[in-house]
Amino acid sequence: MAAARSFSSYLVTPKELNEALKKNSPTKISTLPRTVPLSAAWFLPNDGRKGIDTFREQRIPNARFFDLDKVVDRHSTYPHMLPSASDFAAAMSALGIHPDDTVVVYDTKELGIFSAPRVAWTLKVFGHGQVHVLNNFKLWVEEGYPTESGEFYSVECCTYQIPKLDTSKVIEFEGVREVVQDYNKEGAEGIQVLDARPFGRWSGKDAEPRPGLSSGHMPGSISIPMGNVLDPTTKAFLPKDELRKVFESKGVDPEKPLISSCGSGVTAAIIDTALEEAGYGDAAQHRIYDGSWT
């Protein structure tokens, strides 16, 4: 079986993705490994816009849509908790994505980078081999690469084997509570929590977007608003050297284990991706707090 197109970096430029799709784009009936664009379009609950609407309005040709509000733990009262392995496999099967496909996850042109890193991280923690993030769809559109619009077309479903969750990349409530309770105690590991929410929410001055949820932060957490790691004009990730400077300026110790957090576990993946892109610290010691502040 022919090998899927591989990219040199986790972050993929519009040019690189366009070239890969020209060589090996998904089709309805092909079972060969392909490069599959996967839309992760999503907006905060108080935004008013819907990801599915922007997907219908403009998308990369032959893209699939990953619904971040539906591919979740259906038994949890919290939003966006990781789905069960069987539910993840069912979602991938319905999308017609094979385990050996190279998947490039992308965001809306409006936000640039927002929820795509979370969906890409989800694929990674469930062991999908080739996963990348487009940097980004805003640039894809502005640089004139092809798009399409309209309703979904049917895709050929496939059998995606139920995977195993890589628990080393995830931390849940009990683990984070222990980290916070150990903060500043003698002999503690010194695990650092990086919070991707806007500073106003972290400081407790601004309201959370979810009704009834108080703002503020975990004791000892470091405020790194997601916008700090993105270019203000292109809304793409900053270059590696600039990302390193952001973490250094915030006092993030690369020698310590790092936990990325946010409002519900979505934009925490932006910080996690920035750490990976910058080569900042040991990736094996980086985890995302699933469910985060909520």
VMD Tcl script that draws the C-alpha trace (Angstrom):
set ca {
  {0.00 0.00 0.00}
  {1.36 3.41 -0.92}
  {2.48 5.62 1.94}
  {0.51 8.74 2.69}
  {2.08 12.10 2.16}
  {4.11 13.02 5.22}
  {4.87 16.57 6.33}
  {8.11 17.75 7.88}
  {6.40 19.58 10.75}
  {3.30 19.18 12.91}
  {2.15 22.59 11.65}
  {1.44 22.58 7.91}
  {1.40 25.64 5.65}
  {-1.40 26.21 3.11}
  {1.10 25.64 0.29}
  {2.22 22.29 1.73}
  {-1.35 21.08 2.18}
  {-2.39 22.19 -1.30}
  {0.52 20.30 -2.85}
  {-0.31 17.19 -0.84}
  {-3.97 17.29 -1.83}
  {-3.05 17.59 -5.49}
  {-1.03 14.40 -5.19}
  {-3.25 12.38 -2.90}
  {-6.70 13.78 -2.16}
  {-9.54 11.77 -0.59}
  {-12.15 10.22 -2.88}
  {-15.40 8.47 -2.10}
  {-14.19 4.97 -2.93}
  {-10.40 4.97 -2.55}
  {-9.00 2.86 0.28}
  {-5.38 3.98 -0.20}
  {-3.83 6.21 2.48}
  {-4.75 9.79 1.65}
  {-4.34 13.33 2.90}
  {-7.68 14.30 4.41}
  {-8.55 17.88 5.44}
  {-10.68 17.87 8.59}
  {-12.60 20.96 9.67}
  {-12.78 21.56 13.41}
  {-14.80 24.77 13.06}
  {-16.23 25.78 16.44}
  {-17.13 28.96 18.33}
  {-17.63 29.74 22.01}
  {-21.21 29.21 23.25}
  {-21.79 32.97 23.64}
  {-20.51 33.81 20.13}
  {-23.70 33.27 18.15}
  {-21.95 31.71 15.16}
  {-21.95 27.96 14.45}
  {-19.01 26.00 13.11}
  {-21.20 23.89 10.85}
  {-22.55 27.04 9.18}
  {-19.06 28.32 8.34}
  {-18.16 24.84 7.06}
  {-21.10 24.94 4.66}
  {-20.22 28.49 3.64}
  {-16.57 27.86 2.75}
  {-14.30 24.85 3.19}
  {-11.34 23.05 1.69}
  {-12.54 20.75 -1.12}
  {-13.36 17.21 0.09}
  {-13.00 18.25 3.74}
  {-14.84 16.39 6.49}
  {-16.43 18.06 9.54}
  {-15.54 17.00 13.09}
  {-18.31 18.19 15.44}
  {-16.57 19.18 18.66}
  {-19.90 19.39 20.49}
  {-20.96 15.86 19.55}
  {-17.82 13.71 19.58}
  {-17.53 13.91 23.36}
  {-18.10 11.90 26.52}
  {-21.87 11.61 26.31}
  {-22.15 10.63 29.98}
  {-20.35 13.70 31.32}
  {-22.12 16.88 32.42}
  {-19.09 18.88 31.28}
  {-18.54 20.05 27.68}
  {-15.89 18.60 25.38}
  {-14.63 15.82 27.63}
  {-12.83 13.19 25.55}
  {-15.19 10.64 24.00}
  {-14.96 6.94 24.73}
  {-12.65 4.99 22.44}
  {-15.64 3.30 20.82}
  {-17.42 6.62 20.18}
  {-14.23 8.08 18.72}
  {-13.84 5.09 16.40}
  {-17.49 5.39 15.35}
  {-17.02 9.08 14.52}
  {-13.91 8.39 12.44}
  {-15.70 5.55 10.65}
  {-18.64 7.82 9.80}
  {-16.22 10.42 8.45}
  {-14.66 7.81 6.20}
  {-11.22 8.35 7.72}
  {-8.87 5.36 7.75}
  {-6.25 4.83 10.47}
  {-3.45 5.23 7.92}
  {-4.78 8.48 6.40}
  {-2.82 11.67 7.00}
  {-5.28 14.07 8.62}
  {-4.75 17.85 8.52}
  {-7.09 19.60 10.95}
  {-8.04 23.21 10.32}
  {-10.04 26.06 11.85}
  {-12.38 28.77 10.56}
  {-11.02 31.67 8.53}
  {-12.67 33.97 11.10}
  {-10.63 32.71 14.06}
  {-7.49 31.43 12.35}
  {-6.41 29.10 15.13}
  {-8.88 28.10 17.84}
  {-10.33 24.59 18.05}
  {-8.25 22.72 15.45}
  {-5.40 21.97 17.90}
  {-7.89 20.33 20.27}
  {-9.32 18.06 17.57}
  {-5.83 17.20 16.33}
  {-4.78 16.42 19.92}
  {-7.84 14.18 20.28}
  {-6.75 12.18 17.24}
  {-3.24 11.92 18.65}
  {-4.30 10.71 22.11}
  {-6.33 7.99 20.42}
  {-3.26 6.90 18.50}
  {-3.97 8.16 14.96}
  {-0.57 7.96 13.29}
  {-0.39 10.99 10.98}
  {-2.03 14.15 12.36}
  {-1.20 17.78 11.58}
  {-2.67 21.27 12.06}
  {-3.08 23.72 9.17}
  {-1.45 27.06 9.96}
  {-4.07 28.26 8.91}
  {-7.35 28.39 6.91}
  {-7.42 32.21 7.07}
  {-4.19 32.24 5.07}
  {-5.46 29.42 2.84}
  {-8.35 31.66 1.75}
  {-6.28 34.85 1.50}
  {-3.60 33.12 -0.60}
  {-6.23 31.95 -3.08}
  {-6.19 28.20 -2.60}
  {-9.35 26.36 -3.71}
  {-12.50 26.25 -1.58}
  {-16.01 24.88 -2.00}
  {-19.38 25.49 -0.35}
  {-22.78 23.90 0.05}
  {-24.22 20.88 1.82}
  {-22.31 17.74 2.70}
  {-21.70 15.10 0.09}
  {-21.77 11.46 1.10}
  {-18.54 9.72 2.08}
  {-17.79 6.03 2.05}
  {-17.85 4.87 5.66}
  {-15.08 2.58 6.80}
  {-14.15 0.41 9.75}
  {-11.95 2.29 12.22}
  {-10.70 -0.10 14.87}
  {-11.39 0.91 18.48}
  {-8.12 2.43 19.73}
  {-6.55 2.82 23.16}
  {-6.38 6.20 24.86}
  {-2.86 7.44 25.64}
  {-3.49 8.48 29.24}
  {0.01 9.97 29.55}
  {-1.17 13.01 27.53}
  {-4.23 13.73 29.69}
  {-4.76 14.81 33.28}
  {-8.13 14.85 35.01}
  {-9.62 16.67 38.01}
  {-8.09 14.56 40.77}
  {-4.59 14.93 39.37}
  {-4.88 18.70 38.93}
  {-6.36 19.12 42.41}
  {-3.31 17.35 43.82}
  {-0.99 19.64 41.86}
  {-2.78 22.74 43.14}
  {-2.82 21.50 46.74}
  {0.94 20.85 46.52}
  {1.64 24.33 45.14}
  {4.52 25.98 47.02}
  {4.84 23.03 49.42}
  {8.31 21.77 50.22}
  {9.20 18.69 48.20}
  {6.44 19.24 45.60}
  {7.22 18.38 41.97}
  {6.74 21.98 40.88}
  {4.36 21.08 38.08}
  {3.30 24.24 36.24}
  {-0.23 24.94 35.00}
  {-0.48 27.17 31.90}
  {-3.87 28.85 31.43}
  {-4.89 29.82 27.87}
  {-7.95 31.94 28.80}
  {-7.87 35.73 28.34}
  {-6.17 37.52 31.23}
  {-9.43 39.14 32.38}
  {-11.03 35.76 32.97}
  {-7.86 34.40 34.61}
  {-7.66 37.40 36.95}
  {-11.36 37.18 37.82}
  {-12.22 40.61 36.41}
  {-14.15 39.39 33.35}
  {-17.01 36.90 33.20}
  {-16.76 33.40 31.81}
  {-18.70 32.73 28.58}
  {-20.69 29.96 30.27}
  {-23.55 31.20 32.48}
  {-23.13 30.57 36.19}
  {-19.40 29.85 35.99}
  {-17.21 32.12 38.11}
  {-13.91 33.42 36.71}
  {-10.51 33.36 38.42}
  {-7.67 30.85 38.37}
  {-6.06 27.90 40.09}
  {-3.41 28.90 42.67}
  {0.00 29.03 41.02}
  {-1.26 28.86 37.43}
  {0.48 31.01 34.81}
  {-1.63 33.19 32.51}
  {-0.66 32.68 28.86}
  {-3.64 33.92 26.83}
  {-3.82 31.96 23.58}
  {-3.42 35.19 21.61}
  {0.12 35.48 22.97}
  {1.28 32.57 20.81}
  {-0.52 33.72 17.64}
  {0.35 36.43 15.12}
  {-2.18 39.26 15.61}
  {-2.57 39.79 11.85}
  {-2.47 36.31 10.33}
  {-3.83 34.55 13.46}
  {-1.33 31.78 12.75}
  {1.18 30.38 15.24}
  {4.25 32.54 15.81}
  {7.64 31.28 14.60}
  {9.45 28.86 16.91}
  {11.94 31.37 18.31}
  {9.17 33.83 19.16}
  {7.13 31.09 20.85}
  {10.12 30.26 23.03}
  {10.42 33.92 24.03}
  {6.75 33.97 25.06}
  {7.22 31.03 27.41}
  {10.49 32.38 28.74}
  {8.94 35.79 29.44}
  {6.18 34.12 31.45}
  {8.67 32.22 33.59}
  {7.70 28.81 32.26}
  {10.37 26.31 33.33}
  {11.00 23.81 30.51}
  {12.54 21.37 32.98}
  {9.25 20.96 34.85}
  {6.14 18.98 33.86}
  {3.56 21.26 32.23}
  {-0.24 21.15 32.24}
  {-2.19 23.21 29.71}
  {-5.63 24.41 30.79}
  {-8.34 26.81 29.55}
  {-12.13 27.15 29.79}
  {-13.26 23.65 28.81}
  {-10.15 21.99 27.41}
  {-10.30 23.32 23.83}
  {-7.86 26.24 23.62}
  {-5.52 24.54 26.12}
  {-4.44 22.55 23.07}
  {-3.20 25.79 21.46}
  {-0.67 26.18 24.29}
  {0.21 22.49 24.08}
  {0.79 22.83 20.32}
  {2.90 25.97 20.81}
  {5.09 24.09 23.32}
  {5.55 21.28 20.80}
  {6.29 23.63 17.91}
  {8.83 25.56 20.00}
  {10.45 22.37 21.27}
  {10.00 23.80 24.75}
  {10.62 21.17 27.40}
  {10.00 17.44 27.27}
  {6.85 16.66 25.26}
  {6.45 13.46 27.28}
  {5.80 15.65 30.33}
  {3.15 17.84 28.69}
  {-0.52 17.12 29.46}
  {-3.87 18.79 28.85}
  {-6.40 19.17 31.64}
  {-9.54 17.65 30.17}
  {-12.54 19.78 31.15}
  {-10.21 22.53 32.45}
  {-11.70 25.52 34.35}
  {-15.29 24.39 33.81}
}
mol new
graphics top color blue
foreach p $ca { graphics top sphere $p radius 0.5 }
foreach p [lrange $ca 0 end-1] q [lrange $ca 1 end] { graphics top cylinder $p $q radius 0.2 }
display resetview
